[in-house]
Amino acid sequence: MSQHEFDASTTAIADITGDYTIDVSHTRLGFTARHAMVTKVRGQFRDFAGTAHVDTATPSASSVNVAIQAASVDTGSADRDGHLRSGDFFDAETFPEITFTSTSVERDGSEWQITGDLSIKGTSRSITIPFEETGSAQDPFGNVRIGFEGRTTVNRKDFGLTWNAALETGGVLVSDKIVLEFDISAIKSA
């Protein structure tokens, strides 16, 4: 998404080093999948928590930890969400949490590369997510707030999410490749 679609972001904080908590009400942890190989279905998770330690001088000292409640998946369709919570996909009853724990962090200006272990349905894989700093501000309530946007593509089968249905015309109902999308707002800890 181009930054030019919105008003210019602010960069009010010279050094964003510190400890942060993800602001759930202003953050989106989403995904996009191809449906029937002709359109995209978008979804997100509504219940999650996360923290980050940001060190701009020594980015490798930075870290991120996120825990997502798998049952909070929301695609705008109750039937589809129920299927995603089932054993065919997330098996949310047996594996209630999806987690991400960073293992390394690199920085080049406002570009960050966060590598970590993503665990879904009892399977962990290392993924790298490129992030862009999207701004910093002190909000009207006195909170220091920072923003990041990132996205990466994973193969859902790598995490045991293998259910699919063949289409009569060829192809499958659900794409193997899933785009993970992150719009993060985090508040500095006092």
C-alpha positions in Angstrom: 0.0 0.0 0.0 1.4 3.3 -0.9 1.9 5.9 1.8 0.7 8.5 -0.7 -2.9 7.2 -0.4 -3.2 8.8 3.1 -2.1 12.0 4.8 1.6 12.1 5.4 2.7 10.2 8.5 4.4 11.9 11.4 7.9 11.2 12.7 7.8 13.1 16.0 10.1 10.9 18.0 13.8 11.2 17.1 14.7 7.8 18.7 12.0 5.1 19.1 14.2 2.9 21.3 12.2 1.3 24.1 9.7 -1.3 25.2 6.3 -1.3 23.5 2.9 -3.1 23.8 0.9 -3.7 20.6 -2.3 -1.6 20.6 -4.8 -4.2 19.7 -7.6 -1.7 18.9 -5.4 0.1 16.3 -3.5 -3.0 14.9 -4.5 -5.4 12.1 -3.0 -8.9 11.9 -4.4 -10.1 8.7 -4.1 -12.5 5.8 -5.2 -12.9 2.2 -5.8 -16.2 0.3 -6.9 -17.0 -3.2 -10.4 -18.5 -3.3 -11.3 -20.8 -6.3 -8.2 -19.3 -7.9 -10.2 -16.3 -9.1 -10.5 -13.9 -6.2 -9.0 -13.0 -2.9 -10.5 -13.6 0.6 -9.2 -11.4 3.4 -9.3 -12.1 7.1 -7.8 -11.1 10.3 -7.5 -12.1 14.0 -9.4 -10.1 16.6 -7.8 -11.4 19.8 -4.1 -11.1 20.2 -1.4 -9.6 22.4 2.2 -8.6 21.7 5.3 -6.8 23.0 8.4 -5.5 21.3 11.7 -4.1 22.4 13.1 -1.7 19.9 16.8 -0.8 19.9 17.6 1.6 17.0 21.3 1.7 17.8 21.7 -2.1 18.0 18.8 -3.5 16.0 19.9 -7.1 16.8 19.0 -6.4 20.5 15.4 -5.8 19.4 12.8 -8.4 19.9 9.1 -9.2 19.2 6.7 -11.6 20.8 3.1 -12.1 19.7 0.3 -14.5 20.8 -2.8 -14.8 18.7 -6.0 -16.6 19.7 -6.7 -18.9 16.7 -10.5 -18.9 17.4 -10.6 -15.2 16.8 -10.2 -15.6 13.1 -12.7 -13.3 11.2 -13.2 -13.3 7.4 -16.7 -11.8 7.5 -18.4 -15.2 7.0 -19.5 -17.2 10.1 -19.5 -20.5 8.1 -16.0 -19.9 6.7 -14.7 -18.8 10.1 -16.1 -22.0 11.7 -14.4 -24.1 9.0 -11.1 -22.2 9.7 -11.4 -22.9 13.4 -12.0 -26.6 12.8 -9.5 -29.5 12.5 -9.4 -28.9 8.7 -7.4 -25.7 9.3 -6.4 -24.1 12.7 -7.9 -26.8 15.0 -8.4 -24.0 17.5 -9.7 -26.2 20.2 -6.5 -28.3 20.3 -4.1 -25.5 19.3 -5.6 -22.3 20.7 -2.6 -20.1 20.1 -0.7 -19.0 17.1 2.7 -17.5 18.2 5.5 -15.5 16.7 8.8 -15.1 18.5 11.6 -13.2 16.9 15.1 -14.7 16.6 16.9 -11.9 14.8 16.2 -8.3 13.8 18.0 -6.2 11.2 17.6 -2.5 10.3 18.5 -0.4 7.3 17.1 3.1 7.9 13.3 2.8 8.2 13.3 -0.7 6.8 13.4 -3.6 9.3 13.7 -7.4 8.7 12.3 -9.4 11.5 13.0 -13.2 11.5 11.3 -15.4 13.9 9.5 -18.7 14.6 5.9 -18.7 13.6 4.0 -21.6 15.3 0.6 -22.7 13.9 -1.2 -25.9 14.8 1.8 -27.2 16.7 4.3 -26.6 13.8 7.0 -24.0 14.0 8.8 -22.5 10.9 11.2 -19.7 10.6 9.9 -16.8 8.5 11.2 -13.3 7.7 8.9 -10.3 7.6 10.1 -7.0 6.1 8.7 -4.1 7.9 8.6 -0.4 7.2 8.5 2.3 9.9 5.3 4.3 9.2 5.7 7.0 11.8 5.9 8.0 15.4 3.8 10.4 17.5 2.7 11.4 20.9 -1.0 11.0 21.0 -3.5 13.3 22.8 -3.4 10.9 25.8 0.3 11.3 26.3 1.3 7.9 24.8 4.3 7.6 22.6 3.1 5.6 19.7 5.0 4.0 16.7 3.7 2.3 13.6 5.0 -0.4 11.3 3.6 -2.1 8.2 4.8 -5.5 6.9 3.9 -8.4 4.8 5.2 -11.8 3.8 4.0 -14.9 2.0 3.9 -18.4 3.5 2.8 -21.8 2.3 0.0 -22.9 4.6 0.9 -26.6 4.1 4.2 -25.9 5.9 2.1 -25.5 9.0 -0.2 -28.5 8.6 -3.0 -26.6 7.0 -3.6 -29.0 4.1 -7.3 -29.1 3.6 -8.4 -28.3 0.1 -11.0 -29.2 -2.6 -10.3 -29.7 -6.3 -12.3 -27.6 -8.8 -14.0 -29.3 -11.7 -12.2 -26.8 -14.1 -8.8 -27.5 -12.6 -7.1 -25.8 -9.7 -8.2 -25.8 -6.0 -10.6 -24.0 -3.8 -7.9 -22.5 -1.4 -4.5 -21.3 -2.5 -1.4 -22.9 -0.8 0.3 -19.5 -0.6 -1.1 -17.1 2.0 -0.1 -13.4 2.3 0.3 -12.3 5.9 -0.3 -8.6 6.5 0.7 -6.5 9.5 -0.4 -3.0 10.3 1.1 -2.4 13.7 0.5 0.4 16.2 2.5 0.1 19.5 2.5 2.1 22.6 5.7 2.7 24.6 5.7 1.3 28.1 6.0 3.8 30.9 
